[in-house]
Amino acid sequence: MNTASPQPDDSDYAHYRRALAGVHLPAAFVDLDRLRANLATLVQRAGPLPIRLVTKSIRSVGITRRLLAAEPRLQGLLCYAADEAAWLASEGFDDLVVAYPTTEPQALRAVAAQLRAGRRITLMVDSAAQLDALAALAQAEGVVLPVAIDLDMSSDFPGLRFGVYRSPVDGPAAALALAGEIARRPALRLDGLMGYESQIAGLMDRVPGQALKNAVIALLKWRSVREVNARRRDTVAALRAAGHHLRFVNGGGTGSFESTRADPSVTELAAGSGLYAPTLFDHYAAFRARPAAGFALPVTRVPRPGIVTCAGGGYVASGPAGADRLPQPWLPPGCSLIGTEGAGEVQTPVRLPLGVALGLGDALLFRHAKAGEVCERFNELLLIEGGRVVDIVTTYRGDGKSFF
């Protein structure tokens, strides 16, 4: 398999420059041809398992509808906020799982209203304290709230936490105790379990120029996969042996399909980032995706030969602060940020390669470090197909929604 990072060329820039001619800039876009190709890759990698679409990585109702209509193997949504799930349910979506706990009364009341309307929404839990808040509100609202247990899938190696600090439920004993607490509350019902191995799914292991680091990460991943797959498998077996029914066992992310599906207890995978393919998903040994989303900034200054300044651009991704969280110039190829300035809120200077000249008003294309976060900066996404803009859809922001 060719695992090299996708390299753009001048023909890509000409392709997008024609498509974006006359468009008001800055503008964000999604290439539907590449989106479909990335979706096909995910489905192939998933083997026989269905895929729950991760809304955090999409953040557009229009794109979500297109994806679900295009691929029957996409089944259900994995949301990042309870009020987001309630809103999406009101828009006609069903089988929504919220990946992160909440105790916010307003959001929970919105979920309860959608449950009464017949929608399926499952909330994530990892402690008895959360159950108390959920049960009290569910009883007051006259509903039974479906909940899922969030199983910790990090690995603790000597001197190293390989993974994230997420759930305190670290294995069968803790999961059984929490399941017992759920069973003691008539207003709650255990619906499923999620075990997300972020250190496998979201950590690149084939970064150019980092051979030693790549080797260390690959070794850590190999050790972690064996441990956490066994943890999830044993936890599911213990819950079922104790008589607890699990409608679903969710696992994985774009970067871990191959290892997650090797766990026979998993009934569905989850993915979203592999569809837009941001820069933090460029260098994986297991797969290759083509960039399908980006944004175009207009050149507004030429401070000196070889440097142009663009309007906007400071769309920095979440996570540990570092250069890899900055948006990166994409097209024309060979452009780069200037280290002393980076990407700025109102202007971003870019160094041009030899032989490339851009003038005032020209578009310079960028890619975001993470998938859905760039949608927080744009009201619309231009949909490009066959080299032209064929439609425009709103982002969550364009719909007047902001969940964090």
VMD Tcl script that draws the C-alpha trace (Angstrom):
set ca {
  {0.00 0.00 0.00}
  {1.25 3.49 -0.81}
  {1.18 5.34 2.51}
  {2.87 8.57 1.40}
  {1.07 11.80 2.16}
  {-1.04 13.05 -0.77}
  {0.99 15.63 -2.65}
  {-0.88 18.37 -4.54}
  {0.37 19.72 -7.84}
  {-0.22 22.81 -9.95}
  {-3.18 21.20 -11.74}
  {-5.03 20.96 -8.40}
  {-4.61 24.69 -7.87}
  {-5.89 25.47 -11.35}
  {-8.84 23.16 -10.74}
  {-9.90 24.91 -7.53}
  {-9.02 28.37 -8.77}
  {-11.47 27.94 -11.64}
  {-14.13 26.53 -9.31}
  {-13.78 29.45 -6.89}
  {-13.61 32.22 -9.49}
  {-15.93 35.04 -8.48}
  {-16.60 33.59 -5.03}
  {-16.54 35.94 -2.04}
  {-13.44 35.16 0.04}
  {-12.61 33.89 2.63}
  {-14.66 30.79 1.82}
  {-14.68 27.17 2.99}
  {-15.38 24.32 0.62}
  {-15.85 20.56 0.38}
  {-14.84 18.59 -2.71}
  {-17.67 16.09 -3.19}
  {-15.67 13.86 -5.53}
  {-12.95 13.41 -2.92}
  {-15.51 13.14 -0.11}
  {-17.10 10.17 -1.86}
  {-13.72 8.57 -2.45}
  {-12.81 8.91 1.23}
  {-16.17 7.47 2.23}
  {-15.57 4.45 0.00}
  {-12.17 3.96 1.65}
  {-13.71 4.03 5.14}
  {-16.39 1.52 4.18}
  {-13.80 -0.82 2.70}
  {-11.62 -0.56 5.80}
  {-14.61 -1.21 8.09}
  {-15.09 -4.73 6.78}
  {-18.53 -6.06 7.77}
  {-19.17 -3.49 10.51}
  {-21.47 -0.46 10.18}
  {-20.06 3.01 10.78}
  {-21.60 5.58 13.11}
  {-20.92 9.03 11.64}
  {-19.09 11.42 14.00}
  {-20.81 14.80 13.76}
  {-17.99 16.69 15.50}
  {-15.92 16.12 12.37}
  {-18.66 17.22 9.93}
  {-20.67 20.05 11.60}
  {-23.02 20.55 8.69}
  {-26.53 19.16 8.42}
  {-26.33 19.35 4.64}
  {-23.15 17.28 4.46}
  {-24.49 14.80 7.03}
  {-27.64 14.25 4.97}
  {-25.61 13.69 1.81}
  {-23.33 11.17 3.48}
  {-26.15 9.15 5.05}
  {-28.06 9.12 1.76}
  {-24.98 8.00 -0.17}
  {-23.95 5.06 2.01}
  {-26.27 2.60 3.81}
  {-23.32 1.36 5.91}
  {-23.41 4.71 7.71}
  {-25.88 3.99 10.51}
  {-26.60 6.52 13.23}
  {-24.74 9.57 14.49}
  {-22.15 10.04 17.24}
  {-22.74 13.56 18.56}
  {-20.52 15.71 20.76}
  {-23.19 17.54 22.78}
  {-26.60 16.61 24.17}
  {-28.28 19.76 22.87}
  {-26.69 19.11 19.47}
  {-28.25 15.65 19.45}
  {-31.65 17.07 20.43}
  {-31.45 19.64 17.63}
  {-30.42 17.04 15.06}
  {-33.28 14.82 16.21}
  {-35.66 17.74 15.63}
  {-34.21 17.96 12.10}
  {-35.26 14.36 11.43}
  {-32.16 12.36 12.36}
  {-32.47 9.28 14.53}
  {-30.29 6.85 16.52}
  {-28.04 9.48 18.05}
  {-25.40 8.67 20.65}
  {-23.81 11.52 22.61}
  {-20.12 10.74 23.10}
  {-19.53 13.00 26.11}
  {-21.40 13.27 29.44}
  {-23.58 16.21 30.36}
  {-25.68 17.26 33.33}
  {-26.94 20.56 31.87}
  {-30.71 20.68 32.61}
  {-31.66 22.67 29.49}
  {-29.89 20.22 27.18}
  {-31.35 17.23 29.00}
  {-34.87 18.63 28.80}
  {-34.40 19.06 25.04}
  {-33.30 15.42 24.81}
  {-36.32 14.32 26.85}
  {-38.63 16.19 24.49}
  {-37.17 14.31 21.52}
  {-37.49 10.99 23.35}
  {-41.17 11.72 23.90}
  {-41.42 12.41 20.15}
  {-40.11 8.92 19.44}
  {-36.46 9.66 18.62}
  {-33.60 7.50 19.92}
  {-30.92 9.44 21.82}
  {-28.40 7.73 24.09}
  {-26.35 9.71 26.64}
  {-22.84 8.82 27.82}
  {-22.07 8.18 31.49}
  {-19.07 7.17 33.57}
  {-20.06 7.86 37.20}
  {-22.90 7.42 39.69}
  {-22.97 11.19 40.26}
  {-23.91 11.70 36.62}
  {-26.62 9.06 36.98}
  {-28.19 10.95 39.88}
  {-28.60 14.10 37.79}
  {-29.90 12.21 34.75}
  {-32.36 10.10 36.73}
  {-33.82 13.09 38.56}
  {-34.43 14.99 35.35}
  {-35.74 11.93 33.48}
  {-38.24 11.25 36.27}
  {-39.39 14.86 36.22}
  {-39.77 14.76 32.43}
  {-41.59 11.43 32.43}
  {-39.11 9.58 30.24}
  {-36.65 6.72 30.50}
  {-33.22 7.92 29.42}
  {-31.04 5.43 27.50}
  {-27.41 5.66 28.62}
  {-24.13 4.12 27.49}
  {-21.04 3.38 29.56}
  {-17.86 5.16 28.49}
  {-15.01 2.66 28.94}
  {-11.50 4.07 29.38}
  {-9.29 2.80 26.55}
  {-5.95 4.40 27.44}
  {-2.81 2.45 28.32}
  {-0.65 3.20 31.34}
  {2.93 2.20 30.60}
  {5.78 2.80 33.08}
  {6.19 6.58 33.22}
  {3.78 7.17 30.33}
  {0.05 7.72 29.97}
  {-0.57 6.56 26.40}
  {-3.99 7.95 25.69}
  {-6.31 10.56 27.19}
  {-7.84 11.24 30.59}
  {-11.44 10.46 29.83}
  {-13.45 7.93 31.84}
  {-12.76 6.45 35.29}
  {-14.42 3.19 34.16}
  {-11.25 1.20 33.55}
  {-12.42 -2.39 33.19}
  {-15.04 -5.06 33.94}
  {-15.35 -4.43 37.68}
  {-15.97 -0.70 37.32}
  {-18.34 -1.25 34.39}
  {-20.35 -3.84 36.33}
  {-20.62 -1.49 39.30}
  {-21.86 1.34 37.09}
  {-24.28 -0.95 35.26}
  {-25.67 -1.97 38.65}
  {-26.20 1.68 39.55}
  {-28.04 2.22 36.26}
  {-30.28 -0.79 36.91}
  {-31.24 0.63 40.32}
  {-32.65 3.76 38.70}
  {-35.96 3.06 36.89}
  {-35.70 6.30 34.91}
  {-32.49 5.09 33.22}
  {-31.79 2.19 30.89}
  {-28.41 0.75 29.86}
  {-28.27 0.89 26.06}
  {-24.66 0.38 25.05}
  {-20.96 0.80 25.66}
  {-18.34 2.95 23.96}
  {-14.61 2.28 24.04}
  {-12.69 4.92 22.05}
  {-8.97 4.25 21.72}
  {-7.84 7.79 20.89}
  {-4.14 6.96 21.06}
  {-4.63 4.50 18.19}
  {-7.26 6.35 16.17}
  {-5.89 9.88 16.40}
  {-2.10 9.59 16.46}
  {-0.09 9.60 13.22}
  {2.59 6.92 12.88}
  {4.19 7.62 9.48}
  {5.29 11.26 9.66}
  {8.08 12.14 7.20}
  {11.42 12.92 8.84}
  {10.45 11.29 12.16}
  {11.59 7.69 11.65}
  {12.55 7.07 15.28}
  {9.41 8.65 16.69}
  {7.29 6.73 14.19}
  {8.89 3.47 15.30}
  {8.25 4.25 18.98}
  {4.62 5.19 18.33}
  {4.07 2.06 16.24}
  {5.43 -0.08 19.08}
  {3.28 1.70 21.67}
  {0.22 1.31 19.47}
  {0.88 -2.40 19.01}
  {1.18 -2.95 22.75}
  {-1.83 -0.75 23.50}
  {-4.09 -2.43 20.93}
  {-3.54 -5.85 22.49}
  {-4.31 -4.51 25.97}
  {-7.32 -2.29 25.27}
  {-9.03 -4.69 22.88}
  {-8.86 -7.34 25.60}
  {-10.18 -4.82 28.15}
  {-13.17 -3.93 26.00}
  {-13.85 -7.57 25.11}
  {-13.67 -8.70 28.75}
  {-15.88 -5.81 29.88}
  {-18.57 -6.57 27.32}
  {-18.48 -10.26 28.23}
  {-18.80 -9.47 31.94}
  {-21.76 -7.14 31.39}
  {-23.59 -9.68 29.26}
  {-22.83 -12.52 31.65}
  {-24.42 -10.42 34.41}
  {-27.60 -10.08 32.34}
  {-27.08 -6.55 30.98}
  {-28.26 -6.02 27.42}
  {-26.10 -3.90 25.12}
  {-27.76 -2.69 21.92}
  {-24.39 -1.54 20.60}
  {-20.68 -1.65 21.40}
  {-19.00 1.31 19.72}
  {-15.29 1.62 19.11}
  {-12.58 3.14 17.03}
  {-12.02 6.19 14.90}
  {-10.65 6.94 11.46}
  {-7.13 5.87 12.39}
  {-7.97 2.59 14.11}
  {-10.51 0.72 11.96}
  {-8.21 -2.24 11.32}
  {-7.33 -2.87 14.97}
  {-10.77 -2.04 16.38}
  {-12.66 -4.39 14.10}
  {-10.35 -7.21 15.27}
  {-12.21 -7.05 18.60}
  {-15.24 -9.36 18.15}
  {-17.18 -7.57 20.87}
  {-17.41 -4.37 18.76}
  {-20.69 -4.07 16.84}
  {-20.02 -0.72 15.14}
  {-17.17 1.64 14.29}
  {-17.16 5.43 14.45}
  {-15.50 7.88 12.08}
  {-15.72 11.38 10.69}
  {-12.28 12.93 10.25}
  {-11.35 10.53 7.45}
  {-14.01 12.12 5.27}
  {-12.65 15.68 5.20}
  {-9.07 14.37 5.73}
  {-7.42 17.29 7.60}
  {-3.65 17.59 8.01}
  {-3.54 15.62 11.29}
  {-4.65 12.56 9.30}
  {-2.06 12.78 6.54}
  {0.50 10.27 7.78}
  {-0.88 6.91 8.87}
  {0.63 3.56 8.02}
  {-2.78 1.87 7.64}
  {-4.54 4.15 5.16}
  {-4.43 7.17 2.91}
  {-7.18 9.73 2.40}
  {-7.28 12.62 -0.04}
  {-7.90 16.15 1.29}
  {-11.58 16.85 0.66}
  {-12.11 20.10 2.58}
  {-10.29 23.39 2.74}
  {-10.68 27.13 2.82}
  {-9.56 29.89 0.48}
  {-8.19 33.23 1.63}
  {-7.74 36.26 -0.62}
  {-4.34 37.86 -1.08}
  {-4.67 41.46 0.17}
  {-1.01 42.57 0.42}
  {2.31 41.89 -1.27}
  {4.73 43.26 1.33}
  {7.80 42.14 -0.63}
  {8.69 39.77 -3.45}
  {8.08 36.15 -2.51}
  {5.66 36.97 0.34}
  {1.93 37.62 0.21}
  {-0.46 38.43 3.03}
  {-3.94 36.91 3.14}
  {-7.05 38.14 4.95}
  {-8.00 35.98 7.94}
  {-6.68 32.48 8.48}
  {-6.11 32.15 12.22}
  {-8.21 29.02 12.55}
  {-6.11 27.11 15.07}
  {-7.13 23.58 16.03}
  {-7.70 22.36 19.58}
  {-5.27 20.10 21.43}
  {-1.71 20.57 22.65}
  {-0.36 23.88 21.36}
  {2.11 23.43 18.54}
  {2.80 24.08 14.88}
  {0.83 20.99 13.88}
  {-2.37 22.70 15.13}
  {-2.03 25.58 12.67}
  {-3.81 25.60 9.32}
  {-1.37 24.92 6.52}
  {-1.05 26.55 3.09}
  {-2.05 23.90 0.57}
  {-2.30 25.31 -2.95}
  {-0.32 26.49 -4.83}
  {2.10 23.77 -3.65}
  {5.20 24.77 -1.73}
  {3.75 27.76 0.13}
  {4.55 28.00 3.84}
  {3.67 29.99 6.94}
  {6.21 32.37 8.40}
  {7.38 31.08 11.78}
  {7.40 34.42 13.57}
  {3.78 35.15 12.66}
  {1.95 31.88 12.01}
  {-1.74 32.15 11.13}
  {-3.36 35.37 12.31}
  {-6.94 36.26 13.13}
  {-7.14 39.08 10.58}
  {-4.14 38.43 8.36}
  {-1.77 35.57 7.56}
  {1.52 36.12 5.71}
  {2.67 33.28 3.46}
  {6.03 32.63 1.82}
  {5.75 31.64 -1.84}
  {8.05 29.12 -3.52}
  {10.28 30.14 -6.41}
  {8.37 30.47 -9.64}
  {5.01 31.16 -8.00}
  {3.48 34.64 -8.07}
  {0.12 35.66 -6.65}
  {-1.51 39.04 -6.97}
  {-4.11 41.00 -5.05}
  {-7.42 39.16 -4.93}
  {-5.96 35.77 -5.83}
  {-7.06 32.82 -3.74}
  {-4.59 30.91 -1.61}
  {-5.91 27.57 -0.35}
  {-5.39 26.19 3.15}
  {-6.19 22.97 5.00}
  {-7.22 22.85 8.65}
  {-5.44 20.64 11.17}
  {-8.69 19.02 12.37}
  {-11.86 18.17 10.50}
  {-15.00 19.89 11.76}
  {-13.54 22.74 13.76}
  {-13.03 24.99 10.74}
  {-16.82 25.06 10.33}
  {-16.98 27.20 13.46}
  {-15.43 30.02 11.39}
  {-17.67 29.85 8.31}
  {-21.44 30.08 7.81}
  {-21.40 28.10 4.58}
  {-19.57 25.34 2.77}
  {-19.25 25.55 -1.00}
  {-19.72 22.11 -2.54}
  {-17.40 21.50 -5.48}
  {-18.02 18.70 -7.94}
  {-16.48 18.17 -11.34}
  {-14.49 21.37 -10.97}
  {-17.36 23.73 -10.22}
  {-19.49 24.86 -7.27}
  {-22.71 22.86 -7.48}
  {-24.35 23.74 -4.16}
  {-23.96 25.62 -0.90}
  {-24.83 24.18 2.52}
  {-24.80 25.78 5.93}
  {-22.50 24.84 8.77}
  {-23.71 24.61 12.36}
  {-22.58 28.23 12.72}
  {-24.61 29.18 9.66}
  {-27.64 27.58 11.29}
  {-27.07 29.74 14.36}
  {-25.86 26.83 16.46}
  {-22.84 26.74 18.75}
  {-22.61 23.93 21.27}
  {-19.34 24.77 23.02}
}
mol new
graphics top color blue
foreach p $ca { graphics top sphere $p radius 0.5 }
foreach p [lrange $ca 0 end-1] q [lrange $ca 1 end] { graphics top cylinder $p $q radius 0.2 }
display resetview
